[in-house]
Amino acid sequence: MHFIDQTSLILKAGKGGDGIVSFRREAHVPLGGPFGGDGGKGGSIIFEVDTHKSTLLDLHFLKMITAQSGENGKTKKMHGADGEDKIVKVPLGTVVRDKSDNRIIADLTHPGQQAVIARGGKGGRGNFHFKSARNPAPDFSEKGEEGQQLEVEIELKLLADVGLVGFPSVGKSTILSVVSAARPEIADYPFTTLVPNLGVVRVPDGRSFVLADMPGLIEGASQGKGLGFDFLRHIERTRVLIHVLDMSPASGRDPLEDYEIINNEMGTYRFNLLQRPQIVVANKMDEDGAEENLERFRKAHPDLEVFPTTALIAEGLQEVLYRAADLLDVTEPFPLQQDENIGVLYKYEPEPEPFTIRNLGNGQWVVEGDEINRLFSRTDFENEQQVMQFGIALRKMGVDAALREKGIQEKDTVFINDFGFEFTDMDEE
């Protein structure tokens, strides 16, 4: 089975139920008094971490996920039932981005964590809300709000503490199989791991951490060659890297060259992976000529601490595990916020302007804004009283004052969602 770690989906939250118009029968009360209830809230789409899931395979074959709409209001001021939220189970380490601007919506890093990805629409108000001294028997109600709809990119990033990096067939899979219960596929030829394998490692002193055997890296990965970004993306979250080098001349590889190539690729990648502490492992030390290669490497990098190992018989690995555990104790997680094209988690963003005004000339104006659109969608323009309420709401939002400030004249036309309204300056009435 292929490791599915990235997919796209369209999400549509539930619409809010409509409020209704209803009157009770009561003596000496106009039309018996308003009695219409509110519509229910539309269901939201919520992503929840499920530790039993390890891939996005379930979502890969879906095109759209929808949540239930709210029920319309009922008589006797009874509230319509809320739409049921849609819970989508995802693996630990799932990142959700808005496809329209690549902004991170949710970063799910804790078991059981939930995040509302698409919010359900509010229910419309029933006519009893609009009762006033001037209008004791309103014969209109409010429509429910549309639920949020958006297309998202969903990506799974492994949540390993320590990542094994290196060229294919240098011994990463062997190390993982020896120090944990993981059973990765192992081959004695330049075999590249296509599926990142995870294993829990227990150090003899009682500490433990998650170790990942990452897909093999090749030169040019930071430009997307080979597994490229698939490899690099998986090590973004690791706090410590174990860089495995093959010291055996029989492989035909030069450990000095391999070390430089891989570090260059990681340094070129957007999250500057070289900031993570790195443990250098000189593997296959039982092979002829390995000692000579290790001596060459140490002369070229005298300041590096190098751990000689023979992974096949677990020789030298205990010291590596202790060193990894020690580094994890003092290394904080690295946030995913260095790339300006991805968006910054938890960054403060000021509230957007509630509306904008454009002067088209010739006495024509356009008023736009999310709050304006929500108000518009909840108004029944075939009902004269609702149209009046719409105008009052705009005035309270400051739309009238803003238009006057920009120079609108009496009887100019104001367009909202392609509907034209004649401007009347109520202050002069």
C-alpha positions in Angstrom: 0.0 0.0 0.0 1.3 3.4 -0.9 1.8 6.0 1.9 -0.9 8.6 1.2 0.2 11.8 3.0 -1.3 14.6 1.0 -4.7 15.2 -0.5 -7.3 17.9 -1.3 -10.9 18.2 -0.3 -13.8 20.6 -0.6 -15.6 21.2 2.7 -19.1 22.6 3.0 -20.5 23.3 6.4 -24.2 23.2 7.1 -26.6 26.1 6.4 -28.4 27.7 9.3 -32.1 27.0 9.5 -34.5 29.9 8.6 -36.5 31.7 11.3 -40.2 31.5 10.7 -43.2 33.8 10.9 -45.9 32.6 13.3 -48.6 34.3 15.5 -50.3 33.0 18.6 -54.0 33.6 19.3 -54.5 36.0 22.3 -57.2 38.5 23.0 -56.3 42.2 22.9 -52.9 41.4 21.2 -52.4 42.4 17.5 -52.6 39.2 15.5 -52.1 37.4 18.8 -48.4 38.4 19.0 -45.4 37.1 17.1 -44.5 33.5 18.0 -42.0 32.3 15.3 -38.9 30.5 16.5 -35.3 30.7 15.4 -33.6 28.4 12.9 -31.0 25.9 14.2 -27.2 26.4 13.6 -25.7 24.6 10.7 -23.3 21.8 11.5 -19.5 22.6 11.4 -16.8 20.3 9.9 -14.3 19.4 12.7 -11.0 17.6 12.2 -10.1 15.4 15.2 -6.8 13.5 15.8 -7.2 9.7 15.9 -4.0 8.0 17.1 -5.2 4.8 15.4 -4.8 6.4 12.0 -1.5 6.6 10.3 -2.3 7.8 6.7 -4.8 10.0 4.9 -5.9 7.1 2.7 -9.6 7.4 3.9 -9.7 11.0 2.7 -7.8 10.4 -0.5 -10.9 9.0 -2.3 -13.3 11.7 -1.2 -14.0 14.9 -3.2 -16.3 16.7 -0.8 -17.4 16.5 2.9 -20.6 18.2 4.0 -22.2 18.9 7.3 -25.9 18.8 8.2 -27.9 22.0 7.9 -29.9 23.4 10.8 -33.7 22.9 11.0 -36.0 25.8 10.4 -37.6 27.4 13.5 -41.0 26.3 14.8 -44.0 27.8 16.3 -44.3 28.8 20.0 -40.9 30.4 19.7 -39.3 26.9 19.5 -35.8 26.7 18.2 -35.1 24.5 15.2 -32.6 21.7 15.8 -28.9 22.4 15.2 -27.3 20.6 12.4 -25.0 17.8 13.5 -21.3 18.5 13.3 -19.2 16.4 10.9 -16.2 14.9 12.7 -13.4 13.9 10.4 -10.8 11.6 12.0 -7.2 12.3 10.9 -3.7 11.1 12.0 -1.5 12.8 14.4 0.6 15.4 12.6 -2.0 16.5 10.1 -1.7 20.1 8.8 -4.7 21.7 7.0 -4.2 24.7 4.7 -6.7 26.9 2.9 -6.0 26.2 -0.8 -6.9 29.8 -1.8 -4.0 31.4 0.0 -1.9 28.5 1.4 -2.6 29.7 5.0 -2.4 27.1 7.7 -5.8 26.7 9.3 -4.9 23.9 11.7 -1.8 22.1 12.9 -3.0 19.0 14.7 -0.2 17.8 17.0 -1.9 16.3 20.1 -4.0 13.1 20.6 -7.7 13.9 20.5 -7.1 17.5 19.4 -10.0 19.1 17.5 -10.1 22.0 15.1 -13.1 23.6 13.4 -12.1 23.8 9.7 -15.4 25.0 8.2 -17.9 26.7 10.5 -21.7 26.2 10.2 -24.0 29.1 9.4 -26.0 30.8 12.1 -29.7 30.2 12.3 -32.1 33.0 11.2 -34.2 34.7 13.8 -38.0 34.1 14.1 -40.4 37.1 13.9 -40.8 37.4 17.7 -37.3 38.9 17.7 -38.5 41.9 15.6 -41.4 42.9 17.8 -41.2 46.6 18.8 -43.5 49.4 20.0 -43.8 50.6 16.4 -44.4 47.1 15.0 -46.0 44.8 17.6 -46.8 42.2 15.0 -43.8 41.8 12.5 -44.7 39.5 9.6 -41.2 38.7 8.6 -38.3 36.5 9.9 -34.7 36.1 9.0 -33.1 33.5 6.7 -30.4 31.2 7.9 -26.7 32.0 7.1 -24.9 29.8 4.6 -22.2 27.5 6.0 -18.6 28.2 5.2 -17.3 26.5 2.1 -13.6 26.1 1.2 -11.1 23.9 -0.5 -8.3 22.7 1.7 -5.0 20.9 1.2 -4.4 18.3 3.9 -0.9 17.1 4.6 0.5 14.5 7.1 3.8 15.3 8.6 5.3 12.5 10.7 5.7 13.4 14.3 9.0 11.6 14.9 11.3 13.0 17.6 14.5 11.8 15.8 15.0 11.2 12.1 17.4 9.0 10.4 18.8 10.7 7.3 21.3 9.6 4.7 21.7 8.2 1.2 19.8 5.0 0.3 21.3 1.7 1.7 23.6 3.3 4.2 21.9 1.3 7.0 19.1 3.5 8.3 16.5 0.8 8.1 18.8 -1.7 9.7 19.4 0.7 12.7 15.6 1.2 13.1 14.9 -2.5 13.1 17.7 -3.2 15.6 16.8 -0.5 18.2 12.9 -0.7 17.9 10.1 -3.1 17.2 9.7 -1.6 13.7 10.2 -4.0 10.8 11.1 -1.9 7.7 12.0 -3.5 4.4 15.7 -3.9 4.1 17.8 -4.6 1.0 21.6 -4.8 0.3 21.3 -2.7 -2.9 20.6 1.0 -3.4 17.0 0.5 -2.2 15.1 3.6 -1.3 12.5 3.5 1.4 9.3 4.8 0.0 7.3 4.7 3.2 8.6 6.5 6.3 8.8 3.9 9.0 8.3 4.7 12.7 9.6 2.9 15.8 9.6 3.6 19.5 13.1 3.4 21.0 13.6 2.8 24.7 16.9 3.8 26.1 18.3 1.6 28.9 17.9 4.4 31.5 14.1 4.5 30.9 13.8 7.4 28.4 12.1 6.8 25.1 11.5 8.6 21.8 10.0 8.0 18.4 12.6 7.3 15.6 11.8 7.5 11.9 13.6 6.0 9.1 13.1 8.6 6.4 13.0 8.0 2.6 16.4 8.1 1.1 17.7 11.4 0.0 19.4 12.1 -3.3 21.2 15.2 -4.6 18.7 17.8 -5.9 16.0 16.9 -3.4 15.6 20.5 -2.4 14.6 21.2 -6.0 12.1 18.4 -5.9 14.2 15.7 -7.7 13.7 12.1 -6.7 11.5 11.8 -3.7 12.7 15.4 -3.1 10.1 17.4 -1.1 8.5 14.1 0.0 11.7 13.3 1.9 12.4 16.8 3.2 8.8 17.4 4.3 8.9 14.4 6.7 11.9 15.7 8.6 10.5 19.2 9.2 9.1 18.2 12.6 12.0 16.2 13.9 14.1 17.8 16.7 17.2 15.7 16.3 18.7 14.1 13.2 20.9 11.0 13.0 23.0 11.3 9.9 24.1 7.8 8.8 27.2 7.4 6.6 28.4 4.2 4.9 32.1 3.8 5.6 32.5 0.7 3.5 34.5 1.2 0.3 32.6 -1.7 -1.2 29.5 0.5 -1.7 31.4 2.8 -4.0 30.3 5.8 -2.0 32.5 8.5 -0.5 31.3 9.3 3.0 32.8 12.8 2.9 31.0 13.6 -0.4 27.7 12.1 0.9 27.9 14.2 4.1 28.3 17.4 2.2 25.6 16.7 -0.4 22.9 15.8 2.2 23.7 18.8 4.4 23.6 21.0 1.4 20.2 19.7 0.5 18.8 20.2 4.0 20.3 23.6 4.2 18.7 24.7 1.0 15.2 23.5 2.0 12.9 26.2 3.3 12.8 25.3 7.0 16.6 25.3 7.4 16.9 21.8 8.7 20.5 22.3 9.6 19.3 24.1 12.7 18.5 20.8 14.3 21.3 19.0 16.2 22.9 16.3 14.2 24.5 13.0 15.4 26.9 11.6 12.8 27.0 7.8 12.7 29.8 6.0 10.8 28.1 2.7 9.9 29.4 -0.6 8.5 32.6 -0.4 10.4 33.1 -4.2 10.1 33.9 -3.8 6.4 37.4 -3.8 4.9 38.7 -0.2 4.4 36.0 1.3 6.7 38.6 2.4 9.3 40.6 4.3 6.6 37.4 6.1 5.5 36.5 7.0 9.1 40.0 8.5 9.6 39.7 10.6 6.4 36.3 11.8 7.6 37.6 12.8 11.1 40.5 14.7 9.6 38.1 16.6 7.3 35.7 17.3 10.2 37.8 17.4 13.4 35.1 19.2 15.4 32.4 16.6 14.8 31.6 13.9 17.3 31.3 10.7 15.2 29.9 7.4 16.5 31.3 4.3 14.8 28.7 1.5 14.5 28.0 -1.9 12.9 24.2 -1.7 12.8 23.8 -5.3 11.7 25.1 -6.6 15.1 23.9 -3.5 17.1 27.5 -2.6 17.9 28.0 1.0 19.0 24.3 1.9 18.8 23.6 2.2 22.5 25.9 5.3 22.7 24.0 6.8 19.8 20.6 6.3 21.5 21.9 7.9 24.8 23.2 10.9 22.8 19.9 11.3 21.0 17.9 11.2 24.2 20.3 13.8 25.8 19.8 16.1 22.8 16.0 15.7 23.0 16.0 16.8 26.6 17.4 20.2 25.7 16.0 20.8 22.2 12.7 22.6 21.7 10.3 21.8 18.9 10.8 23.8 15.7 7.8 25.8 14.5 6.6 25.6 10.9 6.6 29.4 10.4 9.7 30.3 8.4 8.2 30.2 5.0 6.4 33.4 4.2 4.3 31.6 1.5 2.8 29.2 4.1 1.6 31.6 6.7 2.5 31.9 10.3 0.8 29.9 13.1 -0.7 31.9 15.8 0.3 35.2 14.3 -1.8 38.1 15.3 -3.8 39.5 12.5 -6.0 42.6 12.9 -9.7 42.3 12.3 -10.5 43.0 8.6 -12.5 46.1 7.8 -16.3 45.3 8.0 -16.9 46.7 4.6 -15.3 48.6 1.7 -16.8 51.2 -0.6 -15.9 51.8 -4.3 -17.1 54.8 -6.3 -17.9 53.6 -9.9 -18.7 57.2 -11.1 -22.0 58.4 -12.6 -23.7 58.2 -9.2 -23.0 54.5 -8.8 -21.3 52.9 -5.7 -20.4 49.4 -4.6 -20.4 48.3 -0.9 -18.6 45.0 -0.2 -17.6 42.9 2.8 -18.1 39.5 4.5 -20.4 41.0 7.1 -22.4 42.8 4.4 -22.7 39.5 2.5 -23.9 37.6 5.5 -26.5 40.2 6.3 -27.6 40.2 2.6 -27.9 36.4 2.5 -30.2 36.4 5.6 -32.7 39.0 4.2 -35.8 38.3 2.2 -36.0 41.2 -0.2 -39.6 40.4 -1.2 -40.6 41.4 2.3 -40.8 45.2 2.7 -40.3 45.1 6.4 -37.2 43.0 6.1 -35.8 45.4 3.5 -36.3 48.2 6.0 -34.5 46.1 8.7 -31.7 45.5 6.2 -31.3 49.3 5.7 -31.4 49.9 9.5 -28.7 47.3 10.0 -26.4 48.9 7.4 -26.9 52.3 9.0 -25.9 50.8 12.4 -22.8 49.3 10.8 -21.8 52.8 9.6 -22.4 52.3 5.9 -24.6 55.4 5.5 -22.1 57.6 7.3 -19.2 56.2 5.3 -21.0 56.8 2.0 -21.8 60.4 2.9 -18.2 61.0 3.9 -17.1 59.8 0.4 -19.6 62.2 -1.3 -22.6 60.1 -2.2 -25.6 62.2 -3.3 -29.4 61.7 -2.7 -30.8 59.1 -5.2 -27.4 57.7 -6.2 -27.4 54.0 -6.7 -25.7 51.6 -4.2 -24.9 48.1 -5.4 -24.6 45.2 -2.9 -24.1 41.7 -4.5 -25.3 43.1 -7.9 -28.6 44.4 -6.4 -29.1 48.2 -6.7 -30.6 50.3 -4.0 -31.4 54.0 -4.2 -29.6 56.0 -1.5 -31.8 58.1 0.8 -30.2 60.2 3.4 -32.2 59.3 6.5 -30.5 62.1 8.5 -32.3 64.6 6.4 -35.7 63.1 6.8 
